[in-house]
Amino acid sequence: MLQPFLDLLLPARCAGCGAVGDLVCDGCLGSLTRPPEHAVPTPCPAGLPQVWAACEYDGPVRRLLVAHKERGRHDLTPVLGLLLGRAVSAATGVGRPALVVPVPSRPSSARKRGYDHARRLAARAAATAPGPLVAGHVLRLQAAVADQGGLDAAARSRNLAGAIVATRPLTDWPLVVVVDDVMTTGSTVAECAR
């Protein structure tokens, strides 16, 4: 009963474009419907596995991710998880069992946000993509790393070298899919794959 009154005072705004109405308006949802594509950064870091990108990090997609990650918009998890789930499906093929592993967040970043956004998205992606998929938080940072923002590809690779480890063996899974919200240089994904 309270929600209609709140909607009159503070109407919902699209997190992608700011239009009054929905959490994500039809126009912004339309920009999220293209199929996942292979993505290869230039230069490509050594050890980068095959990468499937759900969308280009631009426009409404960028604004949705920033709202989820930096502004605590947990209500965007279903939309972003479904989007990521499509990329996971492209990577695994429909019906293949896989462990969906989020890139580990720096503990200080997760504390500051109050949650681990990558873990949340990986869980939602595994739940929405077809196939026997399980989300597993099995990677952790074993060394302090600097914030990657502002670092070029070579500096990102040096920053992460040897910093990420598996907390348990992954040999029980025929396929492990590493997921991240944004791939810039590919250094983080390559280090996770290592």
Stockholm file with secondary structure:
# STOCKHOLM 1.0

chainA/1-194         MLQPFLDLLLPARCAGCGAVGDLVCDGCLGSLTRPPEHAVPTPCPAGLPQVWAACEYDGPVRRLLVAHKERGRHDLTPVLGLLLGRAVSAATGVGRPALVVPVPSRPSSARKRGYDHARRLAARAAATAPGPLVAGHVLRLQAAVADQGGLDAAARSRNLAGAIVATRPLTDWPLVVVVDDVMTTGSTVAECAR
#=GR chainA/1-194 SS CHHHHHHHHSCCBCTTTCCBSSSSCHHHHHTTCSCCEECCCSSCCTTCCCCEESSCSSHHHHHHHHHHHHSCCGGGHHHHHHHHHHHHHHHHCTTCCEEEEECCCCHHHHHHHTSCHHHHHHHHHHHHSSSSEEECCCEEECSCCCCCTTCCHHHHHHHHTTCEEESSCCTTCSCEEEECSCCSSSHHHHHHHC
#=GC SS_cons         CHHHHHHHHSCCBCTTTCCBSSSSCHHHHHTTCSCCEECCCSSCCTTCCCCEESSCSSHHHHHHHHHHHHSCCGGGHHHHHHHHHHHHHHHHCTTCCEEEEECCCCHHHHHHHTSCHHHHHHHHHHHHSSSSEEECCCEEECSCCCCCTTCCHHHHHHHHTTCEEESSCCTTCSCEEEECSCCSSSHHHHHHHC
//
